[in-house]
Structures are given as C-alpha cells and as structure tokens.
Amino acid sequence: MHTRTLGKNLEVSAIGLGCMGFSHGYGEPTDEKEAIKAILEAVNMGYTFFDTAEVYGPYVNEELVGKALREVRDRVVIATKFGVHLEHVSTGAPIPDARPEVIRQSVEGSLKRLGTERIDLYYQHRLDPQVPVEDVAGVMSELIDEGKIAHWGISEADENAIRRAHAVCPLTAAENRYSMMARKYESLFPVLEELGIGFVAFSPMANGFLTGKYLGQDRFTPGTDYRSDMPQFTPEAVRQNRELLRLIADMADSKHATSAQISLAWMLCRKPWIVPIPGSRKIERLQENAQAADIQLSADEVRGLDAALDSIPMSAVFGGHQAK
C-alpha cells in the first residue's frame, strides 16, 4: 500500500485500521483468535497504521492490538488515546479527564497493555474543559523526552485548541470524525496545512452507512452496538439519502470500484495528508478498503463530488451535520 506522512515524519499506510470494533461498540466482540488473524492479515496487505484507545472495552482493545502486533512491532505504527474518565464509558457519556497525574497513569497502562516500550502516536481523546490544553501539551513534551511516546495528537479539537497545543509541543495529527456526510472539520484544513499537521479521519464511511449495504431494515443491538442510536441507519434516513448513495454508486461504477472505496478515495484525493482509518473486521472488507488507496480521482472529479455534496439533501448523521 502507498504511504503518507503525518506531521513532519510519521510515515503510515495511506489507509489505517481502526481496531475499536473488534471489541467495542459494534455488537458482540470478535473472537480473539479471529481478531488477531484479521489484524495480521491487514499487516500482510500493507496496513502499517493501527488505532486503538484505553477506553475501548475499556482496556481490552489495547490488549488485543498489543497481542496481535507483538511479532511485527517494528513494522507498524500504533496509535492510542488517553483523556476519558473510564468509569463512565458504559453510560454513553464519557467524561474528559486530562489531569497530568491521570495522563501519567494512562500512558503506563497503555504501554503495558500494548507490550511496547514506546507509543508511536498518543492522542488526547477529548478536550478537558478543566485542564488547559497547554498543560496537556507540556506533559506530552515530557513523555516525548522520556521516550515513552514518539508523537502526539488531539481528537475532536477546534482551531483554537490546535494552535494553542501546537505552540507548546508540535502536533503530528488531528483525529476527527470525517466523511461525505460529516464535513464540518474541513474548516480545519487551512490551519492543519499551515502548521504541517496530518488529519486522521475516523468513521470515514459514516459508520458503514456509505457502503450502501444498509437498507434501513438492519437490527443493531441496543447497549452494545452504537449504530442502534445513529440516525443515518433508520428507514427514513435511507430514503432521505437515496440521492447521496446513488451519487457514490455511480462514481463507483465509473471507476470499477465499490461505494466504500469511493468514499475513501474521495478524501484521499482531497489532501495528501489525510489518512482514513475505517474499522472493518472482515478480511474481505480490509482488502476492499486497502485497494481504495489505488483509486485515482481527478481534481475535477473531486470538485464535482464536493459540489454535489454541498447540495444533495441528507439525513442527520451521528457526529456530523446536514449538508447545506
């Protein structure tokens, strides 16, 4: 797979793997042996960028990723996250906690669970209104100096927080929700380009909706599958998004590709420093996503898609906004 550079010098595969779904948020966890097999198959396909967090599970996803990648550790980049009060995970309303002493506890736990001496990319999972981002950046600088992390990033942050954090300790990446249905963070692109910060896109297919495989009749288990509460998966939303899904499918047909691949290729072709991290669990889907890195859309095709996305009616989408 082609590679991209986040920040100054963090080289990763053009498409990464969001590992959360193996153990958290998408129904019953994948059997550990099957999950490890899928992650190692992803390495064989050319994936080098793997994303997890202490809050996924909590803890068990980091343990899974660490176990799966232990024998290929020198070939991969592992990203994980801190900054969410774990006791509140099950309520669906996690509370940020980025006190320096909590960060210190988190990094030691993550290093142990991942079975590594250094975390390649360490994100603040959510901003903590009680802790200035400058204080967090100061701790990150210390952790880099101590060799416990190599790079740091910030998730779901605005321009003000990014500038303030970067001024204290340069950021390598911003990780935000981004897809054809959730585009509000495009407003950050100029500042990211100015500062040389990469953009990691999670939920790049609107939690799978943009694959075109969900027809509104799917049943997701409340409490264990986040999609059960996501507005884009209702029958009404499928009707509202018919034109959007047709737009993507038509482009896919013209490129001999799938809708999933077009939704990834679109963002890859927008900026050379965007890296999507779809969270598929099936080996065939991992292969499909990897091949999206080879699809070329011309500048005119990207502009045409952007213009259409600006005007096509869309349903509400989890974590996004309706196009205007």
C-alpha positions in Angstrom: 0.0 0.0 0.0 1.1 3.6 -0.6 2.3 5.5 2.4 1.6 9.0 3.7 3.4 11.3 6.2 1.6 12.7 9.2 3.2 15.8 10.6 6.9 16.1 9.9 8.0 12.5 9.7 5.4 9.9 10.9 5.1 7.5 7.9 1.9 5.4 7.8 -0.1 3.4 5.3 -2.4 5.5 3.3 -5.3 3.7 4.9 -5.1 2.7 8.5 -7.2 0.3 10.6 -9.5 1.4 13.4 -9.4 -1.5 15.8 -12.2 -0.5 18.1 -14.9 -2.6 16.6 -13.1 -5.8 17.3 -14.0 -5.5 20.9 -16.2 -2.4 21.5 -19.1 -0.5 20.1 -20.3 -2.8 17.2 -22.1 -5.6 18.9 -20.6 -8.8 20.2 -16.8 -8.7 20.3 -14.9 -10.7 17.7 -13.4 -13.9 18.9 -9.8 -13.1 19.9 -8.2 -15.6 17.6 -10.3 -14.3 14.6 -9.5 -10.7 15.5 -5.7 -11.4 15.7 -5.9 -13.3 12.4 -7.6 -10.3 10.8 -5.1 -7.8 12.2 -2.2 -9.8 10.9 -3.8 -10.2 7.5 -4.1 -6.5 7.4 -0.3 -6.2 8.0 0.2 -8.6 5.1 -2.0 -6.4 2.9 0.2 -3.4 3.7 -1.5 -1.7 6.6 1.0 -0.2 8.9 -1.2 2.1 11.0 -3.4 0.7 13.8 -5.6 2.8 16.0 -6.9 1.9 19.5 -7.6 3.6 22.9 -7.7 2.7 26.5 -11.4 3.5 26.7 -12.3 0.8 24.1 -13.5 -2.0 26.2 -12.1 -0.4 28.3 -8.6 -1.7 28.1 -9.3 -5.0 26.2 -8.8 -3.4 22.8 -5.3 -2.3 23.6 -4.5 -5.7 24.9 -5.8 -7.3 21.7 -3.8 -4.9 19.5 -0.7 -5.4 21.5 -1.0 -9.2 21.3 -1.8 -9.2 17.6 1.1 -6.9 16.6 3.8 -8.1 19.0 5.7 -10.1 16.4 5.6 -7.4 13.8 6.0 -4.4 16.2 9.0 -3.0 14.2 6.8 -2.8 11.0 3.8 -1.0 12.3 2.7 2.3 13.9 0.4 2.1 16.9 -1.8 5.0 18.0 -3.7 5.0 21.2 -5.6 7.6 23.3 -5.9 9.0 26.8 -8.2 11.5 28.5 -11.6 9.9 29.1 -12.8 9.0 32.6 -13.2 5.3 32.1 -15.9 4.7 34.8 -18.5 6.4 32.6 -17.9 4.5 29.4 -21.0 2.3 29.7 -23.3 5.3 30.1 -22.5 6.6 26.6 -21.5 9.9 28.0 -17.7 9.7 28.8 -16.3 12.5 30.9 -13.0 14.0 29.9 -10.1 13.7 32.4 -6.7 15.1 31.3 -5.1 15.9 34.6 -1.4 15.4 34.3 -1.3 12.7 37.0 -4.1 10.8 35.2 -2.2 11.1 31.9 0.9 9.6 33.6 -1.2 6.6 34.9 -2.8 6.2 31.4 0.5 6.1 29.5 2.0 3.5 31.8 -1.1 1.3 31.5 -1.2 1.6 27.7 2.5 0.8 27.3 2.0 -2.4 29.4 -1.2 -3.5 27.6 0.3 -2.8 24.2 3.5 -4.6 25.2 5.7 -1.9 23.8 8.4 0.4 25.1 7.1 3.4 23.2 3.7 4.6 21.8 4.1 5.9 18.2 1.2 8.3 18.3 -0.6 9.3 21.5 -3.8 11.3 21.3 -5.8 13.3 23.7 -9.1 11.6 23.1 -11.3 14.6 24.1 -10.5 18.1 25.3 -11.0 18.6 29.0 -12.5 22.0 29.9 -11.0 21.7 33.3 -7.4 21.3 32.1 -5.8 23.9 29.7 -4.6 22.2 26.5 -1.2 23.9 27.1 -0.8 21.8 30.3 -1.6 18.6 28.3 0.9 19.6 25.6 3.5 20.2 28.3 3.1 16.6 29.6 3.3 15.3 26.0 6.6 17.1 25.6 7.9 15.4 28.8 6.7 12.0 27.6 8.5 12.5 24.3 11.7 13.5 26.1 11.4 10.4 28.3 11.0 8.2 25.2 7.5 6.9 26.2 5.8 8.4 23.2 7.1 9.4 19.8 4.4 11.8 18.6 1.2 13.2 19.9 -2.1 14.3 18.5 -5.5 15.6 19.5 -9.0 14.4 18.7 -12.2 16.3 18.1 -10.5 19.7 18.6 -11.2 23.1 17.1 -8.7 25.5 15.6 -8.1 27.4 18.8 -7.2 24.3 20.8 -4.9 23.0 18.0 -3.0 26.3 17.7 -2.5 26.5 21.5 -1.4 22.9 21.8 0.9 23.0 18.8 2.6 26.2 20.2 3.8 24.2 23.3 4.5 20.8 21.7 4.1 20.3 17.9 1.2 18.1 17.0 1.6 15.3 14.5 -2.1 14.7 13.8 -5.6 15.7 14.5 -8.0 12.8 14.6 -11.6 13.8 13.9 -14.8 12.3 12.5 -14.9 12.9 8.8 -16.9 11.5 5.9 -19.0 12.6 3.0 -21.9 13.1 5.5 -19.8 14.8 8.2 -17.7 17.5 6.8 -17.6 20.3 9.4 -13.9 19.7 10.2 -13.0 20.7 6.6 -12.8 24.2 8.2 -9.6 23.0 9.9 -7.8 22.1 6.7 -6.1 25.5 6.2 -4.7 25.6 9.7 -3.5 22.0 9.5 -1.8 22.7 6.2 -0.3 25.9 7.7 1.1 24.1 10.7 2.1 20.8 8.9 -0.3 18.6 10.9 -1.8 15.5 9.5 -5.5 14.7 9.6 -6.7 11.2 10.6 -10.3 10.5 9.7 -12.3 8.2 11.8 -15.8 6.9 10.7 -14.8 7.7 7.1 -17.8 5.8 5.8 -20.3 7.3 8.3 -20.0 4.2 10.5 -20.5 2.0 7.4 -23.6 3.7 6.0 -21.8 5.0 2.9 -21.0 1.4 1.8 -24.6 1.4 0.5 -25.2 -2.0 2.2 -27.6 -0.9 4.9 -31.2 -0.5 3.8 -32.9 0.6 7.0 -34.1 -2.8 8.0 -30.9 -3.8 9.9 -31.2 -4.6 13.6 -28.5 -3.4 15.9 -28.4 -4.5 19.5 -29.1 -1.6 21.8 -26.4 -1.1 24.5 -23.6 -2.9 22.7 -23.9 -1.6 19.1 -23.6 2.2 18.8 -25.4 2.1 15.4 -28.7 1.3 17.2 -28.9 5.0 18.1 -27.4 6.5 14.9 -29.9 8.5 12.8 -28.4 7.5 9.4 -29.5 3.9 9.8 -33.3 4.4 10.1 -35.6 3.5 7.2 -36.4 7.2 6.8 -32.8 8.1 6.6 -32.2 5.6 3.8 -35.0 7.3 1.8 -33.6 10.8 2.6 -30.1 9.7 1.5 -31.1 7.9 -1.7 -29.6 10.6 -4.0 -26.3 10.6 -2.0 -26.0 6.8 -2.2 -26.7 6.9 -5.9 -24.1 9.6 -6.4 -21.5 7.4 -4.8 -22.6 4.3 -6.6 -22.5 6.0 -10.0 -18.9 7.1 -9.4 -18.0 3.6 -8.2 -19.4 2.1 -11.4 -17.3 4.5 -13.5 -14.2 3.5 -11.6 -14.9 -0.2 -11.4 -14.9 0.2 -7.6 -17.3 -0.1 -4.7 -19.1 2.6 -2.9 -16.9 2.0 0.2 -13.8 2.5 -1.9 -15.1 5.8 -3.4 -15.9 7.2 0.0 -12.3 6.6 1.0 -10.7 7.6 -2.3 -12.6 10.9 -2.2 -10.9 12.0 1.0 -7.5 10.6 0.0 -7.6 12.6 -3.2 -8.6 15.8 -1.4 -5.4 16.2 0.6 -2.1 14.2 0.7 -2.0 14.4 4.5 -5.4 12.8 5.1 -5.4 9.2 6.4 -8.7 7.4 6.9 -9.0 4.6 9.5 -12.1 2.6 8.7 -12.9 -0.1 11.3 -13.8 -3.2 9.3 -13.5 -6.6 11.0 -13.9 -8.9 8.0 -10.8 -9.8 6.0 -12.5 -9.2 2.7 -13.5 -5.7 3.7 -10.0 -5.0 4.9 -8.8 -5.9 1.4 -11.5 -3.8 -0.2 -10.6 -0.8 1.8 -6.9 -1.2 1.2 -7.5 -1.2 -2.6 -9.2 2.2 -2.3 -5.7 3.7 -1.9 -5.1 2.8 -5.6 -8.2 4.6 -6.9 -7.4 8.0 -8.5 -10.0 10.7 -8.8 -9.1 13.8 -10.8 -9.3 17.2 -9.3 -12.4 17.9 -11.5 -14.0 14.7 -10.2 -13.3 15.7 -6.5 -14.7 19.2 -7.2 -17.7 17.6 -8.8 -18.3 15.4 -5.8 -17.8 18.3 -3.4 -20.3 20.4 -5.2 -22.9 17.6 -5.2 -22.3 17.0 -1.5 -23.0 20.7 -0.9 -26.4 20.5 -2.5 -27.7 17.0 -2.0 -30.3 16.5 0.8 -29.0 14.3 3.6 -30.4 12.9 6.8 -28.9 13.6 10.1 -25.7 11.6 10.8 -24.1 10.7 14.1 -21.5 13.3 14.9 -21.9 15.2 11.7 -24.2 17.8 10.2 -26.6 18.0 7.4 -25.1 19.5 4.2 -26.4 22.9 3.3 
